[in-house]
Amino acid sequence: MPTFRPQTKVEYFELFFDLVFVFTLLQISRTITSDGTIVGIVHGTVDLILLWWVWVAFTALANMGLHSSERRDIRPIIFAVAMGLVLLMALTIPEAFWSDSKLFAYSYLGLALLAMGGGMWVLRRNHDLTRALKRMGILALVLPVLVVVTSYVPDPTISIALIAIGICSAIAVPFAAGSVMPISTEHLAERYSLFILITLGESIISIGDGAVKAELSPLLIACVLVALALVVILWRHYYVSVLQPGESALHRLRGRDLASFVRYGYTFAHLFMVWGVLLIAVAIKASMVDLTTSLNDWLEAGLASGALVFLATTAVFTRLARGAVRPMLVVSLAALVVLVALGPQLPTAALLVAVTLAAAIGIDIRSIGLRQTNRDLPASAE
């Protein structure tokens, strides 16, 4: 029987697909900023969770690879159609759940059906994998169906309850896959790291988006550079604590251990990392308008808590990859816990500097720079 060719690299149509998520993440951050309360944060978080499962579904579709006998790849067409549906969802994010946003709901259902249909096409020559995908599909469709139902429910409380049930069903989907579904490990690590880059890129956009609304001053210039330094520090943490250990673990693990690591380390842990960066982006965007006073308590706390969530999740990932957490990272996390409590009492500029320094504490100075290997050097240097 012909076998599946592993997906060894990220294809251009996947990178193109991610472009629409830049605008989507920006819409979520704008929704939270415009509200500025815990309700807005919950709203944006639920939007993020829903969109995360869309991205995971299409990443899994690309990660499957193709059958060795396949002559034509229609996945670029599937991803192009999906981009249109994600864009329609992004346009209606501010109204999702709180009003009858049927465009958001039916676009989400369309994305679920499209991902399911694409998976069935890729796996159609393998009956065992097709049966496993059908089991996953039944659970996966609960969430989009309930999202459609909420578009007809006027009570936000009932809507949130239905969405919560749907999210629980979506969380069960990776467990239904077991260790049966094929996993292309080289593709997986690169794919998730690229989405973290997109999320960090959105936070840089947020820095500029907030700064252009304020009067140019030496303090603003300094805070823009400090905020950028924070983004760089977060990427370095990801590179050292997640990207490198993750690639090593993916090549080392097999069977159920591999499936479990992918489930917890990538599907779940990376959602928390993205959420942490989103909270930081929202706080920075709002803070740039007035750096000398305290922000809204919820937004102010989001700056330190976002960094705390991101760094804590990288530490959890390191343990999942069976690596050792650096002691200085624990010190960094403790400092951020203190700043979460003190945040609302500090001027925004002072809090931004404090969070950046706290995040920098956890950086291993021995990892500064990129280590050169023989394969990185030109032939003449070997």
C-alpha positions in Angstrom: 0.0 0.0 0.0 1.4 3.5 -0.8 2.5 5.5 2.2 2.3 9.2 3.1 5.2 11.5 2.3 6.1 13.5 5.4 5.7 17.3 5.1 9.4 18.3 5.6 9.0 22.1 5.3 6.4 24.9 5.5 4.9 25.6 2.1 4.4 29.0 0.7 0.6 28.7 0.8 0.8 28.2 4.5 2.9 31.4 4.9 0.3 33.2 2.7 -2.5 31.8 4.8 -0.9 33.3 8.0 -1.1 36.8 6.6 -4.8 37.0 7.3 -4.1 36.2 11.0 -2.0 39.4 11.3 -5.2 41.5 10.8 -7.2 39.0 12.9 -4.9 39.4 15.9 -5.0 43.2 15.4 -8.8 43.1 15.5 -8.8 41.1 18.7 -6.4 43.6 20.4 -8.4 46.5 19.2 -11.6 44.9 20.6 -10.0 44.5 24.0 -8.5 48.0 24.1 -11.7 49.7 23.1 -13.5 48.0 26.0 -10.8 48.1 28.6 -12.6 46.0 31.1 -12.6 42.3 32.2 -15.6 41.8 29.8 -13.5 43.0 26.9 -10.6 40.7 27.9 -12.9 37.7 28.1 -14.5 38.6 24.8 -11.1 38.9 23.1 -9.8 35.7 24.7 -12.8 33.7 23.5 -12.2 35.1 20.0 -8.6 34.1 20.2 -9.5 30.5 21.3 -11.9 30.1 18.4 -9.4 31.4 15.9 -6.7 29.3 17.4 -8.6 26.1 16.7 -9.1 27.2 13.1 -5.3 27.7 12.7 -4.6 24.4 14.4 -7.0 22.5 12.1 -5.4 23.9 8.9 -1.9 23.4 10.3 -2.8 19.8 10.9 -4.1 19.6 7.3 -0.8 20.8 6.0 1.2 18.7 8.4 -0.4 15.4 7.2 1.6 15.4 4.0 0.3 13.8 0.9 -0.1 10.2 -0.2 2.9 8.9 -2.2 0.6 8.3 -5.1 -0.9 11.8 -5.1 -0.2 13.7 -8.3 -1.9 17.0 -7.5 -2.1 19.0 -4.3 -5.4 21.0 -3.9 -4.5 22.3 -0.5 -3.4 25.7 -1.8 -7.0 26.2 -3.1 -8.5 25.1 0.2 -6.2 27.5 2.1 -7.1 30.4 -0.2 -10.8 29.8 0.4 -10.1 29.6 4.1 -8.4 33.0 4.0 -11.6 34.6 2.7 -13.6 33.0 5.5 -11.1 34.1 8.2 -11.1 37.6 6.9 -14.9 37.7 7.1 -14.7 36.5 10.7 -12.0 39.1 11.5 -14.2 41.9 10.2 -17.0 41.0 12.7 -14.9 40.2 15.7 -16.1 43.2 17.7 -19.7 42.0 17.4 -19.1 38.3 17.9 -21.2 36.8 20.7 -22.5 40.2 22.0 -24.8 40.7 19.0 -26.3 38.5 16.3 -23.1 38.3 14.2 -24.3 35.6 11.8 -21.4 36.4 9.4 -18.9 35.4 12.1 -20.8 32.3 13.0 -21.4 30.9 9.5 -17.9 31.7 8.4 -16.6 29.8 11.4 -18.8 26.8 10.5 -17.6 27.0 6.9 -14.0 26.9 8.1 -14.7 23.8 10.2 -16.3 22.0 7.2 -13.6 23.1 4.9 -10.8 21.7 7.2 -12.7 18.5 7.7 -13.3 18.1 3.9 -9.6 18.8 3.2 -8.5 16.2 5.7 -10.9 13.6 4.2 -9.4 14.3 0.8 -5.8 13.9 2.0 -6.5 10.7 4.0 -9.0 9.1 1.6 -6.7 6.3 0.6 -6.2 5.1 4.2 -9.4 3.8 5.8 -8.0 3.6 9.4 -6.9 7.3 9.3 -10.2 8.3 7.7 -12.2 6.6 10.5 -10.0 8.4 13.1 -10.6 11.7 11.4 -14.3 11.1 11.4 -14.2 10.6 15.2 -12.3 13.8 15.5 -14.7 15.6 13.2 -17.7 14.8 15.3 -16.2 16.5 18.3 -14.7 19.3 16.2 -18.0 20.3 14.7 -19.7 20.8 18.1 -18.0 24.2 18.7 -18.8 25.8 15.3 -22.4 24.5 15.5 -22.8 26.1 18.9 -21.3 29.3 17.6 -24.0 29.4 15.0 -26.7 28.7 17.7 -25.3 31.7 19.8 -25.9 34.0 16.8 -29.7 33.5 17.4 -29.5 33.8 21.2 -29.9 37.3 22.5 -28.7 36.6 26.1 -24.8 37.0 26.3 -24.7 34.8 29.4 -26.3 31.9 27.6 -24.1 32.5 24.6 -20.9 32.3 26.7 -22.2 29.1 28.4 -22.8 27.4 24.9 -19.4 28.6 23.7 -17.8 27.1 26.8 -19.4 23.7 26.1 -18.1 23.9 22.5 -14.6 24.8 23.6 -14.6 21.8 26.0 -15.5 19.6 23.0 -12.7 21.1 20.9 -10.2 20.4 23.6 -11.2 16.8 23.4 -10.4 16.6 19.7 -6.6 16.0 20.0 -7.2 13.2 22.5 -9.6 11.5 20.0 -6.7 11.5 17.5 -4.6 9.3 19.8 -1.3 8.3 18.2 -2.8 7.2 14.9 -2.6 10.4 12.9 0.7 10.9 11.1 2.9 13.8 12.4 5.5 15.4 10.3 7.9 16.6 13.1 10.2 18.9 11.1 7.2 20.8 9.7 5.5 21.1 13.0 8.2 22.9 15.0 8.7 25.4 12.2 5.0 26.0 11.7 4.3 26.9 15.3 7.4 29.0 15.6 6.3 31.1 12.6 2.9 31.8 14.2 4.7 33.0 17.4 6.7 35.3 15.1 3.4 36.6 13.6 2.0 37.2 17.1 5.2 39.1 18.2 5.0 41.0 14.9 1.4 42.1 15.8 2.7 43.4 19.1 5.2 45.5 17.2 2.4 46.9 15.2 0.6 47.6 18.4 3.6 49.6 19.7 3.4 51.8 16.6 -0.4 51.9 16.6 -0.4 53.4 20.1 2.6 55.6 19.6 1.3 57.5 16.6 -1.7 58.6 18.6 0.6 60.4 21.2 2.7 63.5 20.9 6.3 62.7 20.0 8.6 63.2 23.0 11.8 61.8 24.4 9.8 59.7 26.9 7.7 58.3 24.1 10.8 57.5 22.0 12.4 55.7 25.0 9.3 53.7 25.8 8.9 52.6 22.1 12.5 51.2 22.2 11.9 49.6 25.6 8.7 47.9 24.3 10.6 46.7 21.3 13.3 45.3 23.6 10.6 43.4 25.5 9.4 41.8 22.2 13.0 40.8 21.3 13.5 39.3 24.8 10.3 37.3 24.5 11.5 35.9 21.1 14.8 34.9 22.6 13.1 33.1 25.5 11.0 31.2 22.9 14.1 30.3 20.8 16.0 29.0 23.8 13.2 27.4 25.9 10.8 26.2 23.2 12.1 26.1 19.6 15.4 24.2 20.3 14.1 21.8 23.0 11.0 21.2 20.9 12.8 20.2 17.8 15.0 17.9 19.8 12.0 16.2 21.5 10.1 15.8 18.3 13.0 13.9 16.8 13.5 11.8 19.9 10.0 10.8 20.8 7.8 8.1 19.1 4.3 6.8 19.2 2.1 7.8 22.2 4.9 9.9 23.7 5.2 11.9 20.5 1.4 12.4 20.2 1.2 13.5 23.9 4.1 16.0 23.5 2.5 17.5 20.4 -0.9 17.7 22.1 0.3 19.5 25.3 3.4 21.3 24.0 2.1 22.6 20.7 -1.7 22.5 20.5 -2.3 23.7 24.1 0.9 25.4 25.4 1.3 27.6 22.3 -2.2 29.0 22.7 -1.2 30.3 26.2 2.0 31.8 24.7 0.0 33.6 22.0 -2.5 34.8 24.7 0.3 36.2 26.8 1.7 38.2 23.8 -1.8 39.4 23.0 -2.2 40.8 26.6 1.2 42.5 26.3 0.2 44.0 22.9 -3.0 45.4 24.2 -1.4 47.0 27.3 1.4 48.5 25.2 -1.0 49.9 22.7 -3.1 51.6 25.4 0.0 52.7 27.4 1.6 54.7 24.6 -1.2 57.3 24.6 -0.2 58.5 28.1 3.0 57.2 29.7 3.0 59.3 32.8 -0.1 58.0 34.5 -1.5 54.6 35.4 -3.7 52.8 32.9 -7.1 51.1 33.5 -6.4 48.5 36.2 -7.2 45.5 33.9 -5.0 46.8 31.0 -2.2 47.8 33.3 -2.1 44.3 34.9 -2.1 42.8 31.4 1.4 44.0 30.7 3.0 42.0 33.6 0.5 39.2 33.5 1.0 38.7 29.7 4.8 38.4 30.2 4.2 36.1 33.1 1.9 33.8 31.1 4.3 33.7 28.2 7.4 32.9 30.2 5.7 30.5 32.5 4.4 28.6 29.5 7.9 28.4 28.0 9.1 26.9 31.3 6.2 24.3 31.2 7.2 23.5 27.6 10.8 23.0 28.6 9.7 20.4 31.2 7.4 18.7 28.7 10.5 18.4 26.4 12.3 16.9 29.4 14.6 19.8 29.7 15.8 21.7 32.8 14.3 25.1 33.7 17.0 27.7 34.4 17.0 29.0 38.0 17.1 32.6 36.8 13.9 32.1 34.8 12.2 31.2 38.1 13.5 34.5 39.5 12.1 36.3 36.5 8.7 34.7 37.0 8.7 35.7 40.7 9.5 39.3 39.8 6.6 39.3 37.3 4.2 38.0 39.9 5.1 41.0 42.1 4.6 43.4 39.1 1.2 41.9 38.4 0.1 43.0 41.9 2.0 46.4 41.7 1.1 47.3 38.1 -2.0 49.4 38.7 0.0 51.6 41.2 2.9 52.4 38.9 3.2 54.9 36.1 2.9 53.2 32.8 6.5 54.0 31.7 7.9 52.7 34.9 5.9 49.5 34.7 7.1 48.9 31.1 10.7 49.2 32.1 10.2 47.0 35.1 8.5 44.2 33.1 11.2 44.4 30.4 14.0 44.1 33.1 12.1 41.2 34.8 11.8 39.3 31.6 15.5 40.0 30.8 16.6 38.4 34.1 15.6 35.0 32.8 17.7 35.2 29.7 20.7 32.8 29.7 23.6 35.1 28.8 25.5 32.0 27.5 22.8 31.7 24.8 23.3 35.2 23.4 24.0 34.9 19.7 23.5 32.0 17.5 25.8 29.0 17.7 27.6 28.2 14.5 27.8 24.6 13.4 29.9 23.0 10.7 26.9 22.9 8.4 26.4 26.7 8.9 29.9 27.5 7.8 30.9 28.0 4.1 32.8 25.1 2.6 36.1 27.1 2.5 35.9 27.6 6.3 35.6 23.9 7.1 
